[in-house]
Amino acid sequence: MLSNARSRYAQSRVAIHYIRHMAQPNTAAPGVQHRTRPIAVLFDLDGTLIDSIGLLLASVKHAFEGFTGRSPTEEEWVAGIGTPLATQLKAYCETDDQLDAVTTRYRVFQRAAHDRLTTVFPGTLETLGHLAAAGHPMGIVTSKSNEMMDRALDLTGIAPYMQSKIGCDSCSAHKPDPFPVRMALGELGYEASEAVFVGDSPHDVNAGNAAGVVSIAALWGPFRRDQLESASPTHFLTDIAHLPALVERIQNRSAV
């Protein structure tokens, strides 16, 4: 109950922030955004900052061992990465009892194997350090449970760089809905026009586009470029080490 109350309170704060913003007149010329502070940089987690796809696939394989119904293929499971676990599992369960059983098996394995099968992508911490030194506020927007989000951020050393952390338990709407992106912006005190969102899945790109931020598709995750193209990201990025330079170009409007 307390968690639900906190979630409703957080969502109401974000809603108030955006209502106030929409009520303010835009005095800038069309197509012009006056940026006087470093833009905010939001990130997805799995497949973007941390290499945990092996963990996710091993967890779902364990969850469905001995299951009498249809089990997801690796390709099907990867396609749903970026959406909440419950959403993915429901597609393969006919009853609540089945859903509870496979969810429990998934979580037990995930917790046991997490630290062994979760690593930070090469160059990530250095990139976050460069962005922090340049004054860019940063945040996480993930469909991962808050418990596992915090565990991964602490394990990999990413946590100190993040001023906002939005997980699956932080709100009731999830990617590709834009609300979690907007919630992170509300916590940072930023508008969509002064932020970018980096993610490896079409769900990330769709959420970022719908929220009105600059969307950056990460090509080092499990999704191919052609799978991401359909979501129409603003930019593609092949290496996270190139992100500070791209953010600087976006900041200066030269690549927008």
N, C-alpha and C positions, 0 to 999 in steps of 0.2 A: 504493500500500500504506500509506504514511504517513497519507494522508487517511482511509482506511478505519479505520486503527487509532485515529486521533483521534476519528472519529465513534463507534466502539464505546466508547471511553473516556468520551466525553461522555454517551452514552446510559446507561452504567452508573452514572455519577454521579447522573443524574436519577432512575434507578430506585431507587438507595439512598436518595435524599432522600425519595421517596414511600413507600417501605417503612417508613422510620422514622416518617414522619408518620402513616401508617395504624395504627401500633402505639401511638400516643399516645391516651389517652382524651380524649373531648370533654366538658369540664366545663361548657360553656355550656348555658344553657337552650335548648330546641328553638326554632329560628328566630332565635336571637340570635347575632350575630357581634360580638365585641369588637374594634374597630378602633382602634388607638392610633397608627397611622402612616399616612401618605398611601398610598392604594391604588396598585397598579401599573397602568400603561396600556400595553397591547400593541396593535400596529398591523399590519395587512396593508400592503403597499407599493403595487403597481400598482392604480390605480383608487381608492386610499384616501388616500395621501399624495402620490403623484406621478401626473400625467396622462401616461400612456404607452400608452394603448390604441391610438392611431394608429400608434405604433411596432410594437406587437405584430401589428396587422392588416397593416401593410406588410411586416413580416418574413415572415409566413406566406404572403402573396401571392407574394413573391419565391421562397420555398422551393419552391412547387408549380408555378412556371412551367415549362412543358414536361413536366410529370409526366403519365404515361399513365393513372394510376389516378384514383380519385375524389378531388377536392380539397374541403376544408371550406368551407362558406359563412361569411360574416362572423358570422352569428347562431350557427352551430355553434361557431365558434372562441371567440367571446365567452363562450358558455356554459361552456367549459372553463377560462377564466381563473381562476387561483387554484389550479390543479393543476399538477404538473410538466410541462415541455415534452415530455419523452419519452412521458408518458402520453397527452397530446393527439395527438402525431404517430403513435403506434402504431396508432391507430384507422383510419388511412388508408394504412398501409403493409403490404404482404403479405409482404415479406422484410426481413431485417436489412440487406441492401444498400440497399434503398429507404429504410429508416429512416435509415441513416447518411448517405445522399446529401441527403435533405431537411433533416436536422438541420444538416449542414454549411452548406448554402445559407442556412438560417434564421440561424445564428449569424454568418456572415460579414456578412450584411446588417444584422443587429441591432447588431453592434459598430460598423459603419461609420456607421450613422444614429442611434445612441443619443443622443449629446449634442444633436443637432439636433431630435429628436422627443421628448425627455423634459423635462418642466417640473414644477415643484412647484405643487400646487393653491393658489389664492389663500387667504391667511389661515393656511396650514399652519405656517409658521415662527413666526408670532406666537402661534399656539395652543400649539405645543410650548414656546415660551418661557414662557408663562403656567403651563403644567403643571410645567415644571422649577422655576420660581420657587416654586411651591407645594409642592415636594418630592416630586413623583410620579416614581418610577423608570419608565423607558420601554424598550420593546423592539420589535423587528421580527420578525414571523413571516410569511415569504413562501415561495412555491414557486419563486421566481426563483432562478437559479443564484447561488452566493455571489459569483462574479466580477461578474456584472451587478448584483447587489444592492449590493455595495460601491461600484461605479462610480456607480450612481444616487444613493446616499446622499451620496457625496462631491460629486457634481456639483450637487445641489440644496441642500446645506448642512444636511441633516438629520442626518448622521452624529454630530455632537457631542452630540446629545440622547439617543442610544440607548446604554443600558448592556448590552443583549443584542441579538444579531443572529443569527437562525436562518433560514438559507436552505435551498435544496433539497439542497445538499451537506453540510449539518450533521448530517443524520440520514437513516435509511432509510425512515421512515414520514412521510407527508405529508398535508396537509389533503385531505379532511375528517377524517382521523384526528386525535385530540386530542394525539398525542405531541409535535409541535413546539411547541404551546402550553405543554404541561407542561414541556418542555425549557427554554423561555424563563423560565418561572416558577422553575425550579430554579436557573438562572443568576442570577436576581435575588434568590433567597432568599425567595420569596413563595409563599403558598398560593393555591389557586384562589378561595377565599372572599374574598380581598382583592385582586382584580384584575378588569379589564375588557379586552375584546378588540374593537377597532374594525376592521371589514372591509366591503368592498363586495359580496362575493359570497356565495351560499348556502354555498359550501365553507368560507368563513371562519366564518359563523354556526354551521354544524354542528360545526366543530372546537371553537369556543369553548363551545358548549352541552355537547358531550361532555366537555370538560375541566373543566366546572363553574364557569367564570367567567361574569361578566355580559357578554352579547353585545350589541354595538351595531352596527346595520346602517347603513352610510354610503350615503346616497341621491344623492350627487353623482357616483358612478361609473357604469359602463355598465349596471348591473342596475336594473330597474324595481322599484318597491315591491312589486308583486304577485308578482314572481319571488322576492323576499326573504321575503315573508310566509310562504311554505311552510316555510321553515327555522325559523320562530318565534324571531326575535331578541327579547331582553329589551327593547330600545329601538330606535327609529328616530331618525336624526339627519339633518337636511336641510342643515346647514352646519357645516363643521368648526370655525368660530369659536364655535359654541355648545357645543363639547365641554367646556371647563373648567367651565362652569356645571352641565352634566349630571353630570360626574364629582364635583363638590362635593355634588350632591344624592344621588348614590349613596353617597358617603362618609358622608353623614349619615343614610342609610337612609330618607330621606323619599320617595324615588321607587322603592324596591325592594319 
